[in-house]
Amino acid sequence: MKRFFFLAITTAFLFLMDSCSTKFNVAAPYKNITVIYGFLDQADTAHYIRIQKAFLDNNKSAITMAQTPDSSFYASLNVKIERINIYATTPGVHDTIHLNRVDLNLEGYPKQQGVFFNAPNYAYKFTDVLDPLYSYRIVVTNPATGEVDSAEAPVIVDNDPLAFNIPYLDDSSANRAGLSFFGTPINTNDVLDIGGTYTPPPYGTYNFYGQTTPAAVAQVIIRFNWVDSNYATHTNTAHYADDDLGLIPVLNGAFDISMNNVDIYSAIRSALGTAPASTIRLLSRCTLFAYLGTPDYYTYEQIQQSQGTGLTGSEIEPIYTNVKGANVLGLFTSRGSRVGNISISDETVDSLIASPLMSNVNIKGTAY
């Protein structure tokens, strides 16, 4: 499962799922608010949907309730995925997938330590391969109350360069040339551009509630890899640092994220730091992570930024949700990703070695 994309929303919803909400009337009786969170990713072999309660009870301590699983989990839920054929003349339910409740601690995703209980750590799981011919609608039924909640997400293809194309990874000439961000001298007018395109698979005219593409926002992260080579002890130690180029809209299926050379050099200098005694630095190939998200995620992110969070925010509870139901909130959507390695151009390596900004970093060449 991916760890980079959408960290902000993961944090926000985990806060909701494991805390009391200050949006409710403190004099109100106990009330269950369902929170549904899930990101579908075609690259994942298993898909997990988190479904919990946000709680408030004016007769009990929130800290006491936080230590009780019944305060955060429902005793019984019926959870299913309905696959909707978005290319059909009249879209309808093609088939249904039943989701089983599993303990994430046993699935290899243990819960972080804190005030809240750590076990059980439930989520709902299915393992079907995601098909871009369909959208995926989650339907959650609470048999105790009869409430039905639902949300629908398209699929973003991430294993097909014809659909999700990154020239640095998919164009042989661009890949051979490598990342090039040198200048003489380096200045803010010299930039590294990393772009790509997304084209829904050619099965017909894509239409998901009026949207012509499932991709609305992109994020690119460059992982700088290097080796500390100590010539006194004859040991080599691998390191890496990630540089997040941020979120940018996908317009007409294309995106282009740029960063000027001065910022890149400063990021590398900060990541590597002053070289330890008797140590030279050898640059390894970079790892390029590119992610795409849906309009639902992008809307959520924009509202979060304008709304604010934390002590100065207007609400603890996010004001955007794409889950439909009487007492529910959350985000159920999808993402796509491409990952690959790419060299740094020879001219850029030479520039990094010679740059005054890197005088204490002691870069001497590459490990490839």
C-alpha beads as a LAMMPS data file, in Angstrom:
LAMMPS data file: protein, C-alpha beads

368 atoms
367 bonds

1 atom types
1 bond types

-500.0 500.0 xlo xhi
-500.0 500.0 ylo yhi
-500.0 500.0 zlo zhi

Masses

1 110.0

Atoms # bond

1 1 1 0.000 0.000 0.000
2 1 1 1.266 3.477 -0.803
3 1 1 2.627 5.676 1.947
4 1 1 3.227 9.070 0.315
5 1 1 0.131 10.274 -1.419
6 1 1 -2.572 11.956 0.618
7 1 1 -0.865 11.871 3.998
8 1 1 -2.926 14.870 5.093
9 1 1 -6.239 13.123 4.591
10 1 1 -5.045 9.987 6.322
11 1 1 -4.095 12.049 9.365
12 1 1 -7.342 13.996 9.326
13 1 1 -9.582 10.960 9.155
14 1 1 -7.608 8.966 11.688
15 1 1 -8.119 11.898 14.035
16 1 1 -11.838 11.727 13.372
17 1 1 -12.093 7.984 13.714
18 1 1 -10.225 7.912 17.012
19 1 1 -11.584 11.005 18.718
20 1 1 -14.593 12.905 19.901
21 1 1 -15.968 15.519 17.538
22 1 1 -16.455 19.046 18.852
23 1 1 -19.090 19.769 16.236
24 1 1 -21.861 18.039 18.196
25 1 1 -23.950 19.596 20.944
26 1 1 -22.254 18.644 24.195
27 1 1 -25.670 18.277 25.872
28 1 1 -26.933 15.860 23.220
29 1 1 -27.448 12.171 23.972
30 1 1 -25.059 9.534 22.644
31 1 1 -25.166 9.382 18.858
32 1 1 -23.269 7.215 16.387
33 1 1 -21.646 8.980 13.458
34 1 1 -20.183 6.565 10.922
35 1 1 -16.807 7.415 9.392
36 1 1 -15.806 5.667 6.145
37 1 1 -12.318 6.026 4.701
38 1 1 -10.807 4.215 1.737
39 1 1 -8.434 4.754 -1.169
40 1 1 -8.617 2.192 -3.947
41 1 1 -5.373 1.614 -5.819
42 1 1 -5.043 -0.742 -8.763
43 1 1 -1.489 -1.588 -7.711
44 1 1 -2.620 -3.007 -4.353
45 1 1 -3.239 -6.727 -4.041
46 1 1 -5.628 -6.134 -1.128
47 1 1 -7.983 -3.220 -0.556
48 1 1 -8.893 -2.075 2.964
49 1 1 -11.801 0.177 3.909
50 1 1 -11.819 1.671 7.392
51 1 1 -15.318 1.969 8.907
52 1 1 -15.644 3.251 12.458
53 1 1 -17.665 5.487 14.758
54 1 1 -17.044 9.033 15.831
55 1 1 -18.556 9.282 19.286
56 1 1 -19.739 11.651 21.980
57 1 1 -21.500 10.861 25.233
58 1 1 -22.232 13.530 27.837
59 1 1 -22.393 10.876 30.569
60 1 1 -19.036 9.186 30.001
61 1 1 -15.411 10.252 29.882
62 1 1 -14.046 10.502 26.337
63 1 1 -10.768 8.991 27.546
64 1 1 -12.638 5.999 28.983
65 1 1 -14.624 5.551 25.771
66 1 1 -11.423 5.791 23.718
67 1 1 -10.134 2.676 25.449
68 1 1 -13.264 0.664 24.620
69 1 1 -13.504 -0.942 21.152
70 1 1 -17.316 -0.822 21.245
71 1 1 -17.086 2.976 21.218
72 1 1 -15.315 2.920 17.851
73 1 1 -16.549 -0.214 16.083
74 1 1 -20.003 -1.491 15.207
75 1 1 -20.899 -5.005 16.361
76 1 1 -22.150 -5.929 12.891
77 1 1 -22.148 -4.317 9.466
78 1 1 -22.954 -5.610 6.003
79 1 1 -20.368 -4.186 3.629
80 1 1 -20.315 -4.761 -0.119
81 1 1 -18.901 -3.278 -3.309
82 1 1 -21.169 -2.852 -6.316
83 1 1 -19.340 -2.653 -9.635
84 1 1 -20.977 -0.187 -12.027
85 1 1 -20.279 -0.400 -15.771
86 1 1 -19.554 3.256 -16.592
87 1 1 -19.264 2.544 -20.336
88 1 1 -22.718 1.025 -20.633
89 1 1 -25.460 3.017 -22.340
90 1 1 -27.457 2.733 -19.129
91 1 1 -24.984 2.206 -16.261
92 1 1 -26.102 -0.356 -13.733
93 1 1 -24.795 -2.844 -11.195
94 1 1 -22.699 -5.466 -12.970
95 1 1 -21.880 -7.602 -9.928
96 1 1 -21.323 -7.437 -6.176
97 1 1 -18.268 -8.117 -4.003
98 1 1 -18.707 -8.968 -0.318
99 1 1 -16.136 -7.460 2.077
100 1 1 -14.914 -9.374 5.102
101 1 1 -13.936 -7.725 8.367
102 1 1 -10.274 -8.293 9.238
103 1 1 -7.917 -7.175 11.983
104 1 1 -5.291 -4.885 10.462
105 1 1 -2.869 -5.870 13.228
106 1 1 -2.922 -9.398 11.777
107 1 1 -2.722 -8.062 8.210
108 1 1 0.597 -6.340 8.883
109 1 1 -0.710 -2.810 9.552
110 1 1 -0.524 -2.368 13.338
111 1 1 -2.175 0.626 14.936
112 1 1 0.039 3.334 16.412
113 1 1 0.379 3.518 20.184
114 1 1 -1.592 6.196 22.037
115 1 1 -4.546 6.900 24.303
116 1 1 -6.871 4.796 22.148
117 1 1 -7.063 1.017 22.238
118 1 1 -4.714 -0.792 19.847
119 1 1 -6.602 -4.064 19.415
120 1 1 -8.709 -5.012 17.670
121 1 1 -7.936 -2.823 14.669
122 1 1 -10.696 -3.636 12.206
123 1 1 -11.124 -2.829 8.523
124 1 1 -13.071 -4.381 5.644
125 1 1 -11.129 -6.139 2.921
126 1 1 -11.469 -7.401 -0.627
127 1 1 -8.796 -8.683 -3.004
128 1 1 -10.325 -8.376 -6.481
129 1 1 -8.231 -6.718 -9.196
130 1 1 -9.640 -3.267 -9.938
131 1 1 -11.030 -2.925 -13.460
132 1 1 -11.167 0.568 -15.073
133 1 1 -14.289 -0.496 -16.983
134 1 1 -16.187 -0.092 -13.733
135 1 1 -16.692 2.323 -10.912
136 1 1 -16.783 0.860 -7.400
137 1 1 -19.650 1.753 -5.088
138 1 1 -19.326 0.833 -1.430
139 1 1 -22.608 0.135 0.358
140 1 1 -22.586 -0.124 4.158
141 1 1 -25.719 -1.389 5.905
142 1 1 -26.142 -1.332 9.666
143 1 1 -28.624 -4.140 10.459
144 1 1 -29.232 -2.729 13.951
145 1 1 -30.451 0.661 12.694
146 1 1 -31.342 -0.035 9.074
147 1 1 -29.142 2.875 7.961
148 1 1 -27.491 2.524 4.559
149 1 1 -24.440 4.594 3.573
150 1 1 -22.743 4.616 0.185
151 1 1 -20.035 6.256 -1.912
152 1 1 -18.683 5.645 -5.393
153 1 1 -15.179 5.841 -6.843
154 1 1 -13.730 5.403 -10.333
155 1 1 -10.489 3.520 -11.026
156 1 1 -7.252 5.255 -12.036
157 1 1 -5.025 2.938 -14.072
158 1 1 -1.462 2.812 -12.798
159 1 1 0.115 -0.201 -14.490
160 1 1 -0.298 0.913 -18.112
161 1 1 2.080 3.566 -19.552
162 1 1 -0.385 4.127 -22.411
163 1 1 -2.888 5.401 -19.861
164 1 1 -0.622 6.939 -17.188
165 1 1 2.480 8.165 -18.995
166 1 1 5.576 9.741 -17.422
167 1 1 8.137 10.637 -20.147
168 1 1 11.084 10.366 -17.755
169 1 1 10.050 6.752 -17.105
170 1 1 8.460 5.761 -20.403
171 1 1 10.407 7.626 -23.102
172 1 1 13.746 5.916 -23.695
173 1 1 15.560 9.085 -24.803
174 1 1 14.352 11.065 -21.770
175 1 1 15.257 8.202 -19.459
176 1 1 18.750 7.879 -20.913
177 1 1 19.343 11.630 -20.611
178 1 1 18.424 11.513 -16.924
179 1 1 17.222 14.230 -14.577
180 1 1 18.911 17.445 -15.600
181 1 1 18.806 20.442 -13.256
182 1 1 22.185 22.111 -13.594
183 1 1 22.936 25.720 -14.472
184 1 1 26.018 27.923 -14.759
185 1 1 25.638 29.440 -12.283
186 1 1 22.490 27.851 -10.909
187 1 1 19.581 30.288 -10.554
188 1 1 15.840 30.336 -10.096
189 1 1 15.259 30.617 -13.851
190 1 1 16.637 27.115 -14.399
191 1 1 13.989 24.538 -13.547
192 1 1 13.427 20.810 -13.565
193 1 1 10.093 19.924 -15.159
194 1 1 8.470 16.581 -14.459
195 1 1 5.210 16.028 -16.249
196 1 1 2.893 13.362 -17.516
197 1 1 -0.462 12.597 -19.049
198 1 1 -3.440 10.487 -18.143
199 1 1 -5.783 9.055 -20.766
200 1 1 -8.642 6.784 -19.647
201 1 1 -8.332 3.366 -21.300
202 1 1 -9.817 3.450 -24.835
203 1 1 -12.948 1.444 -24.169
204 1 1 -15.270 4.263 -25.207
205 1 1 -16.231 7.689 -23.950
206 1 1 -15.415 7.981 -20.265
207 1 1 -18.202 9.514 -18.204
208 1 1 -18.319 9.357 -14.426
209 1 1 -21.069 11.718 -13.303
210 1 1 -20.138 14.170 -16.035
211 1 1 -16.375 13.854 -15.532
212 1 1 -14.313 13.029 -18.618
213 1 1 -11.350 11.669 -16.635
214 1 1 -10.903 10.205 -13.155
215 1 1 -7.624 12.137 -12.658
216 1 1 -7.849 15.663 -11.249
217 1 1 -4.690 16.210 -9.205
218 1 1 -1.077 15.036 -9.370
219 1 1 1.797 14.787 -6.924
220 1 1 5.459 14.076 -7.686
221 1 1 8.117 13.045 -5.180
222 1 1 11.813 12.668 -5.995
223 1 1 13.770 10.314 -3.768
224 1 1 17.449 11.195 -3.760
225 1 1 19.545 8.110 -3.024
226 1 1 23.205 8.205 -2.108
227 1 1 25.983 6.179 -0.497
228 1 1 28.248 7.360 2.287
229 1 1 31.606 5.737 1.531
230 1 1 34.056 5.827 4.438
231 1 1 37.569 5.315 3.116
232 1 1 39.010 4.831 6.623
233 1 1 36.731 1.964 7.634
234 1 1 36.030 0.778 4.064
235 1 1 32.257 0.751 4.730
236 1 1 29.434 1.908 2.487
237 1 1 26.101 3.038 3.929
238 1 1 23.040 3.744 1.759
239 1 1 20.756 6.692 2.517
240 1 1 17.826 8.466 0.921
241 1 1 15.725 11.616 1.310
242 1 1 12.409 12.539 -0.319
243 1 1 11.630 15.880 -1.921
244 1 1 7.884 16.463 -2.351
245 1 1 7.123 18.778 -5.268
246 1 1 3.548 19.223 -4.068
247 1 1 0.065 18.941 -5.564
248 1 1 -0.922 20.374 -8.943
249 1 1 -4.162 20.167 -10.957
250 1 1 -4.399 17.812 -13.915
251 1 1 -5.736 19.893 -16.804
252 1 1 -7.062 18.210 -19.938
253 1 1 -5.348 15.019 -18.865
254 1 1 -1.890 16.589 -18.446
255 1 1 0.225 17.871 -15.569
256 1 1 3.622 19.527 -15.256
257 1 1 5.378 20.088 -11.933
258 1 1 8.521 22.192 -11.821
259 1 1 11.139 23.101 -9.243
260 1 1 13.953 25.607 -9.710
261 1 1 17.581 24.538 -9.461
262 1 1 18.382 26.607 -6.392
263 1 1 15.638 24.876 -4.401
264 1 1 16.748 21.435 -5.592
265 1 1 20.388 22.083 -4.697
266 1 1 19.323 23.437 -1.308
267 1 1 17.151 20.364 -0.701
268 1 1 20.027 18.017 -1.570
269 1 1 22.435 19.972 0.640
270 1 1 19.968 19.842 3.537
271 1 1 19.320 16.121 3.059
272 1 1 22.944 15.026 2.825
273 1 1 24.334 17.539 5.323
274 1 1 27.987 17.971 6.090
275 1 1 29.958 14.857 5.235
276 1 1 31.234 12.863 8.215
277 1 1 34.988 12.542 8.676
278 1 1 36.765 10.369 6.100
279 1 1 33.541 10.085 4.051
280 1 1 32.771 10.818 0.425
281 1 1 29.274 10.886 -1.091
282 1 1 28.329 8.894 -4.180
283 1 1 24.962 9.653 -5.767
284 1 1 22.764 6.700 -6.719
285 1 1 19.893 6.717 -9.198
286 1 1 16.875 8.727 -8.086
287 1 1 13.483 7.139 -7.527
288 1 1 10.579 8.991 -9.093
289 1 1 7.105 8.638 -7.537
290 1 1 4.139 10.081 -9.441
291 1 1 0.593 9.934 -8.077
292 1 1 -2.824 10.852 -9.437
293 1 1 -5.976 11.526 -7.419
294 1 1 -9.663 11.976 -8.186
295 1 1 -11.814 15.136 -8.220
296 1 1 -13.278 14.048 -4.872
297 1 1 -9.862 14.010 -3.254
298 1 1 -8.865 17.310 -4.855
299 1 1 -12.067 18.966 -3.634
300 1 1 -11.445 17.630 -0.152
301 1 1 -7.868 18.900 -0.176
302 1 1 -8.872 22.383 -1.378
303 1 1 -11.562 22.663 1.305
304 1 1 -9.163 21.492 3.984
305 1 1 -6.674 24.170 2.954
306 1 1 -9.269 26.948 2.975
307 1 1 -10.971 25.672 6.131
308 1 1 -7.846 25.159 8.168
309 1 1 -7.157 22.511 10.750
310 1 1 -5.851 22.356 14.282
311 1 1 -6.393 25.004 16.952
312 1 1 -6.890 27.815 14.433
313 1 1 -9.155 25.838 12.096
314 1 1 -12.854 26.566 11.729
315 1 1 -13.849 22.947 12.398
316 1 1 -12.215 19.779 13.672
317 1 1 -14.645 17.764 11.562
318 1 1 -14.009 18.211 7.802
319 1 1 -16.871 19.894 5.989
320 1 1 -16.489 17.831 2.809
321 1 1 -17.588 14.232 2.469
322 1 1 -18.537 12.195 -0.585
323 1 1 -20.314 9.496 1.444
324 1 1 -24.099 9.590 1.259
325 1 1 -26.224 8.730 4.276
326 1 1 -28.016 10.137 7.303
327 1 1 -25.238 10.114 9.923
328 1 1 -22.020 9.542 8.038
329 1 1 -18.974 11.327 6.745
330 1 1 -15.732 10.329 5.098
331 1 1 -13.965 9.907 1.805
332 1 1 -14.069 6.878 -0.467
333 1 1 -12.058 7.414 -3.619
334 1 1 -9.100 6.115 -5.629
335 1 1 -5.571 6.922 -6.685
336 1 1 -3.012 5.798 -9.220
337 1 1 0.762 5.675 -9.085
338 1 1 3.862 5.206 -11.182
339 1 1 7.283 4.492 -9.690
340 1 1 10.624 4.144 -11.421
341 1 1 14.346 4.826 -11.148
342 1 1 16.229 7.378 -13.209
343 1 1 19.812 8.580 -13.307
344 1 1 21.003 12.133 -12.780
345 1 1 22.584 13.606 -15.910
346 1 1 26.384 13.776 -16.053
347 1 1 26.271 17.580 -16.375
348 1 1 24.166 17.819 -13.220
349 1 1 26.481 15.536 -11.245
350 1 1 29.489 17.631 -12.311
351 1 1 27.626 20.801 -11.312
352 1 1 26.754 19.375 -7.884
353 1 1 30.385 18.426 -7.299
354 1 1 31.636 21.894 -8.242
355 1 1 28.871 24.021 -6.711
356 1 1 29.841 26.285 -3.773
357 1 1 26.512 25.342 -2.211
358 1 1 27.824 21.787 -1.857
359 1 1 31.255 22.602 -0.445
360 1 1 30.728 20.657 2.791
361 1 1 28.622 17.856 1.301
362 1 1 31.605 16.213 -0.431
363 1 1 29.889 14.682 -3.456
364 1 1 32.548 12.937 -5.530
365 1 1 30.587 11.079 -8.215
366 1 1 27.986 8.365 -8.610
367 1 1 27.508 4.816 -7.395
368 1 1 26.255 3.678 -10.828

Bonds

1 1 1 2
2 1 2 3
3 1 3 4
4 1 4 5
5 1 5 6
6 1 6 7
7 1 7 8
8 1 8 9
9 1 9 10
10 1 10 11
11 1 11 12
12 1 12 13
13 1 13 14
14 1 14 15
15 1 15 16
16 1 16 17
17 1 17 18
18 1 18 19
19 1 19 20
20 1 20 21
21 1 21 22
22 1 22 23
23 1 23 24
24 1 24 25
25 1 25 26
26 1 26 27
27 1 27 28
28 1 28 29
29 1 29 30
30 1 30 31
31 1 31 32
32 1 32 33
33 1 33 34
34 1 34 35
35 1 35 36
36 1 36 37
37 1 37 38
38 1 38 39
39 1 39 40
40 1 40 41
41 1 41 42
42 1 42 43
43 1 43 44
44 1 44 45
45 1 45 46
46 1 46 47
47 1 47 48
48 1 48 49
49 1 49 50
50 1 50 51
51 1 51 52
52 1 52 53
53 1 53 54
54 1 54 55
55 1 55 56
56 1 56 57
57 1 57 58
58 1 58 59
59 1 59 60
60 1 60 61
61 1 61 62
62 1 62 63
63 1 63 64
64 1 64 65
65 1 65 66
66 1 66 67
67 1 67 68
68 1 68 69
69 1 69 70
70 1 70 71
71 1 71 72
72 1 72 73
73 1 73 74
74 1 74 75
75 1 75 76
76 1 76 77
77 1 77 78
78 1 78 79
79 1 79 80
80 1 80 81
81 1 81 82
82 1 82 83
83 1 83 84
84 1 84 85
85 1 85 86
86 1 86 87
87 1 87 88
88 1 88 89
89 1 89 90
90 1 90 91
91 1 91 92
92 1 92 93
93 1 93 94
94 1 94 95
95 1 95 96
96 1 96 97
97 1 97 98
98 1 98 99
99 1 99 100
100 1 100 101
101 1 101 102
102 1 102 103
103 1 103 104
104 1 104 105
105 1 105 106
106 1 106 107
107 1 107 108
108 1 108 109
109 1 109 110
110 1 110 111
111 1 111 112
112 1 112 113
113 1 113 114
114 1 114 115
115 1 115 116
116 1 116 117
117 1 117 118
118 1 118 119
119 1 119 120
120 1 120 121
121 1 121 122
122 1 122 123
123 1 123 124
124 1 124 125
125 1 125 126
126 1 126 127
127 1 127 128
128 1 128 129
129 1 129 130
130 1 130 131
131 1 131 132
132 1 132 133
133 1 133 134
134 1 134 135
135 1 135 136
136 1 136 137
137 1 137 138
138 1 138 139
139 1 139 140
140 1 140 141
141 1 141 142
142 1 142 143
143 1 143 144
144 1 144 145
145 1 145 146
146 1 146 147
147 1 147 148
148 1 148 149
149 1 149 150
150 1 150 151
151 1 151 152
152 1 152 153
153 1 153 154
154 1 154 155
155 1 155 156
156 1 156 157
157 1 157 158
158 1 158 159
159 1 159 160
160 1 160 161
161 1 161 162
162 1 162 163
163 1 163 164
164 1 164 165
165 1 165 166
166 1 166 167
167 1 167 168
168 1 168 169
169 1 169 170
170 1 170 171
171 1 171 172
172 1 172 173
173 1 173 174
174 1 174 175
175 1 175 176
176 1 176 177
177 1 177 178
178 1 178 179
179 1 179 180
180 1 180 181
181 1 181 182
182 1 182 183
183 1 183 184
184 1 184 185
185 1 185 186
186 1 186 187
187 1 187 188
188 1 188 189
189 1 189 190
190 1 190 191
191 1 191 192
192 1 192 193
193 1 193 194
194 1 194 195
195 1 195 196
196 1 196 197
197 1 197 198
198 1 198 199
199 1 199 200
200 1 200 201
201 1 201 202
202 1 202 203
203 1 203 204
204 1 204 205
205 1 205 206
206 1 206 207
207 1 207 208
208 1 208 209
209 1 209 210
210 1 210 211
211 1 211 212
212 1 212 213
213 1 213 214
214 1 214 215
215 1 215 216
216 1 216 217
217 1 217 218
218 1 218 219
219 1 219 220
220 1 220 221
221 1 221 222
222 1 222 223
223 1 223 224
224 1 224 225
225 1 225 226
226 1 226 227
227 1 227 228
228 1 228 229
229 1 229 230
230 1 230 231
231 1 231 232
232 1 232 233
233 1 233 234
234 1 234 235
235 1 235 236
236 1 236 237
237 1 237 238
238 1 238 239
239 1 239 240
240 1 240 241
241 1 241 242
242 1 242 243
243 1 243 244
244 1 244 245
245 1 245 246
246 1 246 247
247 1 247 248
248 1 248 249
249 1 249 250
250 1 250 251
251 1 251 252
252 1 252 253
253 1 253 254
254 1 254 255
255 1 255 256
256 1 256 257
257 1 257 258
258 1 258 259
259 1 259 260
260 1 260 261
261 1 261 262
262 1 262 263
263 1 263 264
264 1 264 265
265 1 265 266
266 1 266 267
267 1 267 268
268 1 268 269
269 1 269 270
270 1 270 271
271 1 271 272
272 1 272 273
273 1 273 274
274 1 274 275
275 1 275 276
276 1 276 277
277 1 277 278
278 1 278 279
279 1 279 280
280 1 280 281
281 1 281 282
282 1 282 283
283 1 283 284
284 1 284 285
285 1 285 286
286 1 286 287
287 1 287 288
288 1 288 289
289 1 289 290
290 1 290 291
291 1 291 292
292 1 292 293
293 1 293 294
294 1 294 295
295 1 295 296
296 1 296 297
297 1 297 298
298 1 298 299
299 1 299 300
300 1 300 301
301 1 301 302
302 1 302 303
303 1 303 304
304 1 304 305
305 1 305 306
306 1 306 307
307 1 307 308
308 1 308 309
309 1 309 310
310 1 310 311
311 1 311 312
312 1 312 313
313 1 313 314
314 1 314 315
315 1 315 316
316 1 316 317
317 1 317 318
318 1 318 319
319 1 319 320
320 1 320 321
321 1 321 322
322 1 322 323
323 1 323 324
324 1 324 325
325 1 325 326
326 1 326 327
327 1 327 328
328 1 328 329
329 1 329 330
330 1 330 331
331 1 331 332
332 1 332 333
333 1 333 334
334 1 334 335
335 1 335 336
336 1 336 337
337 1 337 338
338 1 338 339
339 1 339 340
340 1 340 341
341 1 341 342
342 1 342 343
343 1 343 344
344 1 344 345
345 1 345 346
346 1 346 347
347 1 347 348
348 1 348 349
349 1 349 350
350 1 350 351
351 1 351 352
352 1 352 353
353 1 353 354
354 1 354 355
355 1 355 356
356 1 356 357
357 1 357 358
358 1 358 359
359 1 359 360
360 1 360 361
361 1 361 362
362 1 362 363
363 1 363 364
364 1 364 365
365 1 365 366
366 1 366 367
367 1 367 368
